Amino acid sequence: MPRTHESAPSARTTVKQTAKRAHYDTETLYSIIDAALVGVVAVSIDNEPFAMPMMVARLGDAIYLHGSRTSRLIKHISAGHSVCVTFNHIDGIVVARSGMHCSANYRSAVVHGVGRVIEGEEKTQYLMDIVYAIIPSSQGDYRAIQDNELKATSLIEIPLDEAACKVRTGGPIDDKDDLSLPYWAGVIPLHHVYGEPIPASDLAQGIAIPEYALKFPLRS
């Protein structure tokens, strides 16, 4: 069932600081995750905090992490321990008339959950679906995944049942007494731009740059 804007799914996902910027609905959550290439994956191992930036993809109502089966982080999550994954986009630097009121326009999401290890034929399909989610329209441009690659890689599914978003938009919020000060105030926009594809140095002659690379989507 789609989440609503008003209700947090749990106590630990309830936004308390500047609660008016909170969003709990499915559309906002999906859009923030789908626009991201990287999420920060955080766990506690032996009472020590660890946070690692990782490529994350959303398929349906879950996100998927993949990595070396021997990775301490992957092994910890695979064992059923809780994990927190965060996503963030900075859309602009907000310049105010007071340094203490300078800010940023942003979109962020926090996901809490327990991972499920994916195995078998489902694992092979999901690993390729992750590639297609990160590089849209690239189907048919890869060889089949080999058995040794599957054996060396763990795939973990984390449901999006427990998540919250926070979004800031608009200009500076200055004190009323500061509005007449002779200082510039406004927003400096920030955009993510992809450049022209660069062929591999060992690419065989006659292989053209595919359309999906030439028209790679802007994730924003």
C-alpha positions in Angstrom: 0.0 0.0 0.0 1.4 3.4 -0.9 2.7 5.5 2.0 1.1 8.8 2.7 2.7 12.2 3.2 1.5 12.6 6.7 2.3 9.4 8.6 5.7 8.1 9.6 6.0 4.3 9.4 7.8 4.1 12.8 9.1 6.1 15.7 12.7 6.1 14.5 11.7 7.4 11.1 9.6 10.3 12.5 11.3 13.6 11.5 11.4 15.8 14.6 13.8 18.6 13.6 12.0 21.0 11.2 9.2 18.5 10.9 7.3 20.5 8.3 10.0 19.4 5.8 9.2 15.7 6.3 7.8 13.5 3.6 6.7 9.9 4.1 5.0 9.2 0.8 6.1 6.6 -1.7 6.5 9.0 -4.6 9.0 11.3 -2.8 10.9 8.4 -1.4 11.2 6.6 -4.8 12.2 9.8 -6.6 15.0 10.6 -4.2 16.4 7.0 -4.3 16.1 6.7 -8.1 17.9 10.0 -8.6 20.9 8.8 -6.5 23.8 6.7 -7.7 25.2 6.2 -4.2 23.8 5.6 -0.8 25.7 5.6 2.5 25.2 2.3 4.3 25.7 2.4 8.0 25.9 -0.4 10.6 27.3 -1.0 14.1 29.9 -3.8 14.4 31.2 -4.7 17.8 29.8 -1.4 19.2 31.8 0.6 16.6 30.0 2.7 13.9 30.8 2.0 10.2 29.4 3.9 7.2 30.3 3.1 3.6 29.2 4.8 0.3 27.9 2.1 -2.0 26.0 2.0 -5.3 22.4 1.2 -4.5 19.5 0.4 -6.8 15.8 0.3 -6.2 13.7 -2.5 -7.7 10.0 -2.2 -6.7 9.6 -1.5 -3.0 13.1 -2.5 -2.0 16.7 -1.4 -2.4 19.5 -3.8 -3.2 23.1 -3.8 -2.1 25.8 -6.0 -3.7 29.4 -6.6 -2.8 32.1 -9.1 -2.1 31.0 -12.0 -0.1 34.1 -11.6 2.1 33.4 -7.9 2.9 32.9 -7.3 6.6 30.0 -5.0 6.0 28.3 -7.4 3.6 28.8 -10.3 6.0 27.4 -8.3 8.9 24.2 -7.3 7.0 23.8 -10.8 5.6 23.8 -12.2 9.1 20.5 -10.3 9.8 21.8 -7.2 11.6 20.0 -3.9 11.3 21.2 -1.4 8.7 20.5 2.2 7.9 20.9 3.6 4.3 20.8 7.3 3.6 20.5 9.2 0.3 21.1 13.0 -0.3 21.0 15.5 -3.1 22.1 19.1 -2.7 20.0 21.3 -5.1 21.4 24.7 -4.2 23.4 26.8 -1.8 21.1 29.2 0.1 22.9 32.5 0.9 21.3 34.6 3.6 22.1 38.0 5.1 23.3 36.3 8.2 25.9 33.5 8.2 23.9 31.6 10.7 20.9 31.5 8.3 22.8 30.3 5.3 21.6 26.9 4.3 21.1 24.5 1.4 18.2 23.2 -0.6 18.2 19.4 -0.5 16.3 16.2 -0.8 17.2 13.4 1.6 16.0 9.9 2.5 16.7 7.6 5.4 15.9 3.9 5.2 16.0 1.5 8.2 15.7 -2.3 7.9 17.1 -5.8 8.0 18.5 -7.3 4.8 17.5 -10.5 3.1 20.2 -12.4 1.2 19.1 -13.3 -2.4 20.3 -16.6 -3.9 19.6 -18.8 -6.9 18.1 -17.8 -10.2 16.5 -14.8 -8.5 20.0 -13.5 -7.7 21.2 -13.7 -11.3 18.1 -11.8 -12.6 18.3 -9.1 -9.9 22.0 -8.5 -10.4 21.2 -7.7 -14.1 18.1 -5.7 -13.1 20.4 -3.5 -10.9 22.7 -2.9 -13.8 19.7 -1.8 -15.9 18.4 0.4 -13.1 21.7 2.2 -12.9 22.4 2.2 -16.7 18.9 2.4 -18.3 18.2 0.9 -21.7 21.5 -1.0 -21.8 19.8 -4.4 -22.0 21.6 -6.8 -24.4 25.0 -5.1 -24.1 26.6 -7.6 -21.6 27.8 -11.2 -21.6 26.1 -13.6 -19.1 27.1 -13.5 -15.5 29.6 -16.3 -14.8 29.3 -18.8 -11.9 32.5 -17.6 -10.2 31.2 -14.0 -10.2 27.9 -15.2 -8.6 29.8 -17.1 -6.0 32.0 -14.2 -5.1 29.1 -11.7 -4.9 26.5 -11.2 -2.2 23.1 -9.6 -3.0 21.0 -8.2 -0.2 17.5 -6.9 -0.4 16.3 -4.2 2.1 12.6 -3.4 2.1 11.4 0.2 2.0 8.8 -0.4 4.8 10.6 1.9 7.2 11.8 5.1 5.6 11.5 8.9 5.8 12.4 11.9 3.6 13.2 15.5 4.3 13.2 18.2 1.6 14.1 21.9 1.7 13.2 24.3 -1.2 13.1 28.0 -1.6 15.2 31.0 -0.6 16.8 32.2 2.6 14.8 32.7 5.7 16.3 35.8 7.3 15.4 37.7 10.4 13.0 40.5 9.7 15.4 43.1 11.0 18.1 41.9 8.5 16.0 42.4 5.4 17.2 45.9 4.9 20.9 45.1 5.2 23.1 45.8 2.1 24.0 42.2 1.5 23.1 39.9 -1.3 20.8 37.0 -0.5 19.4 34.2 -2.7 20.1 30.7 -4.0 23.0 29.4 -6.0 21.6 26.4 -7.9 23.5 23.1 -8.2 23.0 20.7 -11.1 24.4 17.2 -11.8 25.6 17.1 -15.5 26.9 14.0 -17.4 29.6 14.5 -20.0 30.3 13.0 -23.4 31.0 9.2 -23.2 34.7 8.3 -23.4 35.3 4.9 -25.1 37.6 2.4 -23.4 41.2 2.6 -24.6 41.1 -1.0 -25.6 37.7 -0.9 -27.4 37.7 -2.8 -30.7 37.4 -0.8 -33.8 33.9 -0.3 -35.3 32.0 -0.4 -32.1 29.9 2.8 -31.9 28.8 4.6 -28.7 25.3 3.2 -27.9 22.3 5.4 -27.7 21.9 4.8 -23.9 25.3 6.3 -23.3 24.9 9.2 -25.6 21.5 10.1 -24.1 22.3 9.0 -20.5 19.5 10.5 -18.3 20.0 13.3 -15.9 19.3 12.0 -12.4 17.7 14.9 -10.6 
